Amino acid sequence: MLKIDPALLNRETVERHSVDMRQFVDFRQSTLPNGMRIIEAFNSSGLNFTLLPDRGLDIWSASYKGLPLTWISQGSPFPADFGLSWLRQFNGGLLTTCGLTHVGPPETDESTGEFRDLHGRYSRLRAHEISLERHWYGSEDYSVWLMGTISESVMFGEQLVLRRSIGLELGRPTITIWDTVTNVGDAPSPLMVLYHFNLGFPLIKAGTLLHTPNQAVYARDEPARLGLSRWWDYREAEPRSQEQVYFHHLKAKSNGFTRIMIGDDRCAVLLDWDTTALPYFTQWKNARQGMYVSGVEPGNCIPEGRNSAQRSRRLMTLEPGQEMRFAVSLTVAEGLDQIRECKASVNQLQDLGAPVKGCSLTDYQ
């Protein structure tokens, strides 16, 4: 497939031929007939995707040089509607952020009696204060950043603000996400955040492999235990196949960053993130026919729900005025040489990395 020569994307060459960098990398906002705002992210690297400002600035459809990267649900994207269940509002898409005060199954709070739907409210919240910044860094590197603010609050309850920045680098097939969550209220608030990256066919198919630098892998329940001996290997789609969920205790570099890779020898997706803020990693394998999708999910929690997180002492609390910063990036690698290099970096973490601190999963043994 035709590919732009990176040597042509330096500042001097680009500015001799163009007066507008939107020709090469851009975020482009429009409105769908159903009233939803969308922002199309375009990059000459071949990595393109659609953001949903009315659904938490999450990522819906995504592709790399025409290759679909994710699974999307029928009729999506859906305008946010709290009268419907989370599952009926699930768009699929490359990223669904779960949280900010609950991640996991529907539950009733054991103390207050409050009902919480699956995976919290975040993915149905509207972004505001959207803006763009564009910069050359020296003579070689150019990036464009989209910023937005999402608030999760209730009178006499939590008062959380998430400020999201999504970055594109000219000519590089990478999405960088920086989130800062601040408690602007006067009382402590639970904080549960999980980055639910959904990858679909044909990137995920029979023979796809997940590579992780793991210290240990734990099955969530009996269906997962049945596949624990092959947690890294993906199978064909099957009617009514049961989902399998695995919790990973990973290894990381001395600076706290870790990496996983999923794909085959032709194309793969890499996730890199800072485990000092996101010490947990959840793998969701869903081989059900027509709904064939896998989740690779860094988080400051596992999707167990707030009640369970409170009992297991995994629940994080954000004090008044306190903020927490999260950094995650997704990169597409293609071709045998790139794949081998990326796989070697994961294997190096496996051999030399240290077990992630703050990851407590032994109750799943």
N, C-alpha and C positions, 0 to 999 in steps of 0.2 A: 504494500500500500504506500502511496506517495506520502513522504514525510519531509517536513521543513528542515533544512540544514541549520543546526544550532548556530553555526558560524555566521549566518545571515541575520541573527537576532541581536547583535550587539548594537549599542546606542548609535554609534556613528553611521553604521550602514542603514539602520531603520530610519533615522532622521533624514538621510539623504533621499529616501524614497517615499516617505509618508509624513503627513502633518497631524495625524490623529491615531493614537495608540489603540483606539477601539477597533481598529482594523485587525488587531492581533490578539487582544485579550480584553474582555469586557463583562460587565453585569448589565443586563437589559431588562427593564421592568415593563410589564403589560398587565392587562386584566382579562380574565376568562369570562365567557358569557354568564357563568354562574356567580359572577361578582368577586371571585377570588383573585387576589394579586399573585402574580408569579414573577420571578426574576430568573432569566436565562443566563447561565454562566457559560461564556465561550472562551476557549483557549486554543491557540494554534498548536498546542501539544497534542490535540485530538481528544482531550478529556473535556466533555461537556455535560452539564447537569442543570436541573431546574430546582430553584429554591421556592419555598412556600412561606411568605411573610405572615400569612394569616394562620399558619400552623407552626409557630415557634421558630421560623427561619430554618426549618428542617429541609432535607434534600429529598425530592421526589424522584423523577426519572433521571437516569444517568447512563452515559455510554462512553466508550473509548474507541475512536476510529470506527464507529458503527456497531461495535460489539456492546449489546445491552449488559449492564453490570448488576442490575437489580430486578426484583420482582415487584410488580405493581398490582393493586387490587382493582376489580371491575368497577368502572365508573369513577375512579379516583382522578384528580384529588377532590376530596369532599370539604365543603365549608364547615367550619367548626360548629358542632351542635351538641351541647351538653345534655340534651334530652335523649340522645342515643348513647348506646354503650360504646366503650373504647374500641371494641373489636369491629363494630359496625362503622366506626369512623376511621379505621386503620387504612391508611393509604398505601401501605407497603413503602416502597421507595428506599433510596440508599441510606438515609439516616432518619430514624425516629428517636428523638430524645425523650427519655423516660424520667419522670420526677415532677416537681423538685422536692416534694416531701413524702413521696410514696412511690416505690417501684416493686411490682410483683402482682400477685393475684388480687381480685376484688376481696375486700375484707371490711369488717366492722371494728372500729377501734375498741380495744378491750377496756379502755378507761372511760371514754366519752360517749361511745355509741355512734360516733360519726361513721358514715359509709364512705369507703374509698374505692373507686373503680380501678380496673386494671391499669397499672403503670402510671397512675397519677394524671395531673391536669395539663402538664406542660405542652404536650403536642397539640392542644386545642387553644393555646393562647396566641394573641395577636402581637406581632412585633411593631414597634413604633420608633421614631427618631432614626430612621434609616438614612445612612449616608455612605459616601464613597471617598476613598483616598487612593491616589495614584502616585507612584514614586519610581524614579531611577535610583539604583544604588550603585554608584560608580559607573563604569562604562559597559557593564555586561548584564546586570540584573535589574529587571523591571517587575514590579508587582502591583496588583490592584486589590484593595481591601474593601469589603462591604461590612458595615457595622449596623447593628440594630439592638434595641432594648426590649426585653420581655419581662413583664411583671407578674408574679404570682402572689396574690394577697387576698385577705378577707378581713372584714371589720372585726376587731378584737382578736385577730388570729395572726398567722404568718404574714410577714411583709418582706418578701424576697424580690430582688431585682437581678436578672441575668443580662449581662452585656456581652453580646456575641460578635466576634470578628471572624470573617471567612476570607481567606487569602488565596489568590492565584498568582503563580510565578510564570512569567512569559516563557512559553516553550517547554514547561515542565509539567508532566501529568500528575500533579499533586494538589490536593485540597488541604489547606491548613485551617484548623478551627481553634480559636482561643476564646474561652468563656471565663467570665468572672461573675461569680454569684456573691451578692452582698445582702446581709441582713440589715435592712434599714429600719426595722422595728425596735421596740424596747424590751422584747422578751426573747429568750432562746428559741430557735426553730430547728426541727429536724431537717436534715439535708440528705436526700437520696438522689443520685444522678447516675444514669446509665446511658451510654451512647450505643444505641441499637442499630448497628450497621447491618442492613439486609442485602445479601448477595444472592443473585438468582441465575437461572439457566441462560446462556450456555457456559458462563464462567463456572458455575457450580453444576456438576453432573457426575455420573458414575465415574469413579477414578480420580476425582478431585481430591487433593490432600491438604490438610491443615498442618502447618509447621509452627510449633511454639517452643520457646525455651522454658520448659516446665519443670518445676520442682515436684509437683504432684497434680493428679487429675481426679476429680470426685464426681460420681454420678448423683444427679438430683433425686432420682426415684427408681423404681423397678424397671420401667421401660428403658431408662438410660443404662442401668446396670447390665441389661442384656447385650448392649453394644459397647460396653466399656473397653473390651479388648481391641476394638477397632475404632476408637473415638475419632481418630484423625482421617479416616477413610470414608468417602461418600458413595452412596449406592444409587441405583435407579429409582425413579419415582414409582410409587405403588399406591393403589387405592386405599384410603382410610389408614394409611401408615401413621403410627403414633409418633409424636415429637419426642426427641431425646435432648436433654439439657445436661451440660457438663460445666463444672466450676473448676477453673485452673488456678493453681498457685504458681505464678511465673517467676522467672529470674530476670534481673535487670542489670544495667550498667551501674557504675558507681555514682553517676549523676541521676539515677532513678528512672531513666528511659528504657523502655523495652520495645520489642518488635515481634509481630507475628506475620505469617504469610499464608495465603490460601489461593490455590489455583492448580495449574499443571505446568508442563514444560514450555507451553506457548504463551500463556498469559496468566498473570497472578496479581492479586491485590495485597499490598502491605499496609499494616497499621502500625504506627509509632505513637507512643504516648508516655506521659510522665506518670509513673506509678506512685510518686509521693502523694499525689492527690487522687489517683485512680488505681488503687492497689488490686482490684479484682478484675477478673476476665471470665466472661460467660460465653459458652458456645451453645448455640441453638441449632439443632439439626431437624429440619422438617421436610421429610421426603414424600409428603402426601401429594398424590396426583393432582395437577393443576395449581397447587399451592406450594410448589417446590422452591424452598428458600432456606438459606442458612443465615443465622445471626452471629456476628462476631462483635462482642460487646464489652469494651472497657467500662469500668464503673467504680464509684466509691462505695459500692454495695453490690450484692447479688440480688436477683429479682425474687426475694422471699417475702416481701411485704414489710410494712413498718412494725406490725405486732411482733413478728418473728425476729426482725432485726433488733428490736428493743430487748427481747428475751436473750438473744445470743450475744448481746453487747457489741454488735457490729454497727449499730445505728450511730451516725455522725450527727453532731449538733453544732449549729452555727450561732455564736453568741451575738448580742446586739452590736452593730458596727463592724463585725468580723466579715471578712471576705475570703472566698476560696477560688483559686484559679486552676483551670483545667486546660491542658494542651493535648490535642490529638491531630494527627495528619494521616491522610490516605493517599497512597501512591500506586499507580498502575505500572507494572513491569511487563515487558514483552520480550520474547526471543530467548533462546537457550542461554546465551551468555549472561544477560541481565538476571534471568531466573536463577542461574547457578550462583551468581554473586550475592543475590539477596538471600538465597538459601544458606550460603556459607555464613552470612552475618547472623542469621538466626541460630545456626549450629554453634557459632562462636559464643553467643550468649548462653547457650545450653551448657557449654563446657566451662566458661569463665565467669558467667554472671553470678550474682548473689541472689538468694531467695528474696522476693519482694517483702519489705517490711509492712506490717499493718494488715496482712492478709490472713484471716483466721477462718479456716474451713474444716478443721479436724472433726467437728461434730457431724460431718457428712461421710466419715470413714465407715 
